[in-house]
Amino acid sequence: MCRFLGKARFCRAAVAAALAAAALAGCGREEIREGTVVLTYATFSLDFEMEEWIGQWNQSQDDYRIEILEYEDSDVGRARLNNEIVSGKAPDLFDLLDLNVSSFIQKELLEDLNPYLDAEGTISREDLLLSVLQTYEENGCLYGIMPQFRLEILAGKKALVGDASDWTVEKLAELIENLAPGEVLVEGLAPMGMLRAVLAADMGDFVDWEEGVCFFDGEKFHKLLTTANAVETIYMEEKEWEAGLKEGKVLLSRLYVTELAEYVESVKAFGEGEISLLGFPSASGGRAVLTARMPVGISRMSENKDGAWEFVRSLLGEEFQKKHVNFCLPVRLDLLREEFEKVMTQNPYGDDPAAKTWEPAEKEEIDALYNGLCQMKYSGIFDETVWNIVSEEAEAYFEGQRSAEEVMDVIQSRASLYVSEHYR
């Protein structure tokens, strides 16, 4: 049983794939053909699958070629990219993963992809998981597309924890307050981990990015701080944890949804009863912490937007989605449904010892995930600098050194200064 879905397997496979990709390091850097338009792709951390795909895409193209621009993931590297943008040397494509997307949107540096998607002849919105696609939407515009993704959620028996629609901080506090002797809220989650997950799921509850103002000094954040502080960090032996889930003595399980087989295995750990995929609490109900893999945006300053879209579109194509979506879920609905069918009929473990204990997924288990994917709200903007401010100050409260009110005042002051300078 893997409590944190797919993490260990993803790491082992990532190392192996990275070594394989290293052999292809020069695949996207062949000599430029005469008349070929060069598109630039800016990244702070080049994904090995993306590097491999760019090499393949370059070889398949007569009109375009992508040149990878790697920037140091540091203040120096980010300053270099900003200077090039200001000087009119902006790249055509951005890797959005480590980019401050909201700031780029505010500065009108990203192209709205909706017109391109609406005009697309080979793939339409109905072919994609729209709830996930909307992660990069703001004010009716679509600023990025991710071909694959992973989720982090809290899940529990519906009879004990309710459902995602009313999964608020107040509901979480109620569960904590009503824990009976011997009951555990969730295994292995500390107050700081809960605080980060809630803010990762929806930092927008406390920051108005468009106006450049913060709300860390109000009752809502006070409730979040005190509730997170009430989360007791408990570690359990695997057998004890499994028994606790089945008996309803462990109310919640923290799941990383990467591979369907492991998702099903983790859901079965609850035993009988309908399962709620809650996400993490927010003012508007449960939100999943979504990790996009290989998200891409097009620069508004690009002189070759059509060519840039050709590349973005390729990430949604069947070839890429079948061969390069690994240890993640695909954004294409047809391929997602294929994976659902496989996990209900085919043993995914082969000669692995886990094959002996494998149980096929039940339709109800797959329906729960599909409905969750379609209906759950996903994490929006997460600013690492704001989080660093919150975590630095909240630690003193969690350790009993300062009051909640004291740290809230400092967080509000520091975060407001930063947000007003970078977003307004």
Beta strands, then each sheet from edge to edge (+ up, - down):
strand 1: 37-43
strand 2: 64-70
strand 3: 93-95
strand 4: 137-138
strand 5: 141-142
strand 6: 148-157
strand 7: 184-186
strand 8: 207-208
strand 9: 213-214
strand 10: 250-257
strand 11: 275-279
strand 12: 287-293
strand 13: 296-298
strand 14: 329-330
strand 15: 377-378
sheet 1: 2+ 1+ 3+ 13-
sheet 2: 4+ 5-
sheet 3: 7+ 10+ 6- 11+
sheet 4: 7+ 10+ 6- 12+ 15+
sheet 5: 7+ 10+ 6- 14+
sheet 6: 8+ 9-
end
